[in-house]
Amino acid sequence: MKNYLISEAIGDIAGPMAYAYYKKMPDALVYQALKKLPEWIVDVNERFDEIVNSNIEAEI
């Protein structure tokens, strides 16, 4: 059980790091992840992406 938790934590960290580095995730992966989440979390995620993307565009 202990090794499983360590592996899960590594995955929890590696996913966002890969996204930050590559700036794109495969659409199929995004779709599979989003369909497992409650609608309110998907809404929060979409609003967050809009704010972050508008700030990035403003800096360019």
N, C-alpha and C positions, 0 to 999 in steps of 0.2 A: 504494500500500500504506500509506503514511504517513497519508493522510486517512482510510482505513478504520479504522486503529487509534485515531485521535482520535475518530471517530464512535462506535466501539465503547465507548471509555472514557466518553464523554458519556452513552451509553445505560446503562452500568453504574452511573453515578452518579444519573441521573435516575429510574430505576426505584425504588430505595429511598426517594428523596426524595418521590416521588409517593405511595408507600405510606404513609410517615410523615404526610404532609399529609392525605390522604383517608381513611386508616384502613381502607380496604376496597379489594379488588381484585376485578374481575369473576371469577366462579367458573370461567368457560370458560378464562380466561387462567391461573388457578391450576392447573386441571386439565392444561392443555397443558404447563405448565412442570414440574409434578411427575412426569408420566409419562416425561419425558426424563431424569430423575435416577436414579441408583442407589438402591436401597431403603435402604441405610444412611444416605444423606444425607437422605432423606425422614424417616426415624426421628429423626435429630438435629434436623431442622427442627420436627417435631411436639413433641419434648421442649422445645425452645427456646421455642416458642409457648406451651406450657403454663406454663412458668416465668415468662415475661414477663407473660402475662395474669393469673396469680395475684398477681404483684407489683403490677400496676396495680389490681386489685380491692382489694387490701389497703390501698392508699393512698387509695382513695375513701372 
